[in-house]
Amino acid sequence: MTKKKKILVLTDHMPWGHKALAQAAYSYLKKEKDFKVEFVQVKLDSSFANYAYGLTVKLMPAVIKHSKRIFETKTVSKIIREVGVLNTSKVRGVVDKFKPDLVFSTHFMLTHALVKLKKKDGCNFKLLNYVSDPWSVFSTVFSNEVDKNLVYDDKTARVGLKAGIDKERIETVGWLTRPEFFEKKKGLSEIRDKYGLKKNVLTVFVGGGSLGATAYLKLFPALALVKKEVQVIFNCGTDKTLKSIVEKYVEALEIKNKVVKVKVLGWVDDMDELLAVSDIVFGKAGPNFLFDVVASRKPFVSITHVPAQEVGNVEIIKKKRLGWVKEEVGPLTRFFIDLVNRPEKYLGKHGKNIEKERAYNKKTGERMVKVVRETLEV
């Protein structure tokens, strides 16, 4: 009997995009009968930086605007790589425990720590680095010392090439999206009942990834002004303060406007179900959220994005015609009111483009598994 190859899918402990990518990779790899796959989250020594970053994104996003230019300097790039290396001892503990034949990393700091293990500590495992941004990519997320850097598309690949990454160390695979978002949902009536939603009423989902987004407040004027029935789901993620603010507004709104019905949710595990019963999605243009929506065959309306880091996602929405970008209150309010009055004008408009992008990413798991097999020579 052939011994199964051991694969370690590694990511950080935070509840954001890196974890979702790792979950997607794990879902596809564990289906392979000749692989033994482990999923592990590591608490990075840069936890304070993660916290500070999250707070900055929420309260002072303009500060992030010039971050790409700063992070691309040689000095800062070197510092970022060294911060990643600080996690080597933690990563070493995980590697020693599981003794993998291959490590699949979705966080660049962990990748840099893994590179150090291979170079200086002599650990004998293959290493794949998934680049966790589609078009707004920092060169520091690449490494010339891994077996492959897996990227979304050719545009992402060109960033790596410009940063000096060898062509043979870059593989274009698409965006890793968890398989449940591609699955056709049964029991849509039961899902609606679960969340108190009506059938045949325009359903708008508002989301901003795991952290939520204060940009939800931009929708408040529109909700007060609509005259036709609409049901709106606000997903506030882990942000309890944001959830409380939205709930208080909804209490006041429901007294004044009886045609708007709002559900306010915190963290949800069944995002795929909610997207399945929604007609259109408004939110922060993070890459995982955007491509989850695309996989669910729904149009996306960007109401905000993180400057520098997510500007490429807005570009993807525009160039690939996957929805709309309405990030100013005035245009957003007019768009929302017209959507409620004439939903047929918007809901099917970008269907072909969404289907094309969905089909491309649906093959990502298959392409990724192929790269893993080629790397392990199995």
Steps between C-alpha positions, in 0.01 A plus 500: 500500500637841395568732792283813493678832448459731798395857426484782752271794416627790709351843570479759778246504785305810393145460360565669167598426142811288558292253701229478232763426235651227717156352564439489126837330435431248777154422358642408160809316623322280755290350219814338357518143636879475483555814714487535875418867560523708818364854547682715758473864606803666658477805725754735349741700716377800301158485668520862616571609142191305388288675763639844410443432132137398557435811708662725238294347219181569694565846641771659283503324160668800336816412696523179294491699174876533470586164658585323174765759412646471851492120515666469159817674617796266552538590866136442595479185286800360688344589836174324404690186403694509826177539699378186326819318598423582867233230480749228405499326840119474500497369146779256586282353775216434255731356236672272753161374618352417159817431296339604171624416153356833382389820671236721338517853647241772451676763714820661375650541849465128559652441157810699596529300825466174305769611256738553792424150629586354161815707445666510839340220700507244221131403514418282201153596375366651182353849538216668312415866564152621406506873420207644692411801283382501139598835341626718789801287578800589716829350382576384857230232477707319236809288564765371264582224749174307488419227250210701357320829555137437407323808361156611382580589138764625256477856634589374849781295351651809336537665843708203611711507185563874543609429860765260369318170560609226258236418241509128584412583862167663408186304414167656398209308654210742566342609826452238772133508595341255741299237308174563689461833319485319165243245615138537401303536821201283578229614735510872428161535672647350817794742485263795463293375792819462707578872456141631490511596131208518257493339157459722191622814677824668390768379740815708546800360688745748653836361611858602559697187575581372848550846652190670363527855362392838635414589140167325564389835641507639145187297427291657777365793289392260224315274746308799631395615152385182319128464438476139381538184706856373545674275752860569600746278684788675678789269589722681752755222547693513826433871561251516788511881511404525133220248554365708789508821290314335211243347737425838660454659158271217390282548810445864404463418130224244550285762672527736199521263203282189507605364158864433600566184699853462640681203653817587693746213546838463666744226406341232279636160402251438220585793273436280195137453608442873544650582161285228341177671612620854420447675167788749513790574733633833627822518699871548547695377199725248672618225264353199680162666548492616138579155361261328744227723357606420144498125578144549629404660165408835652598853386724701734472869589814640660414763761856519637846347474830522684719756316805349326433146622157450338506747214574209266175333600307811399687487170394137457134592557521775240711328234330161526157661544403300808282777645530865591715735707293749701718629783360853541180550699311694229555256209453204736167634626370562147620157387334321792166678453498426127593136571199464731270670246631311197686183609463343154733771363790382717470138614569333165722765344843345569392136505726382214808672642436360847454151356829526311695605811322234707597228251865610510521486879303177524799327338748647752482204739571260216795707377636532853484123560683448169784729617518313832528167321767627261698644793480173692553298179195280563 
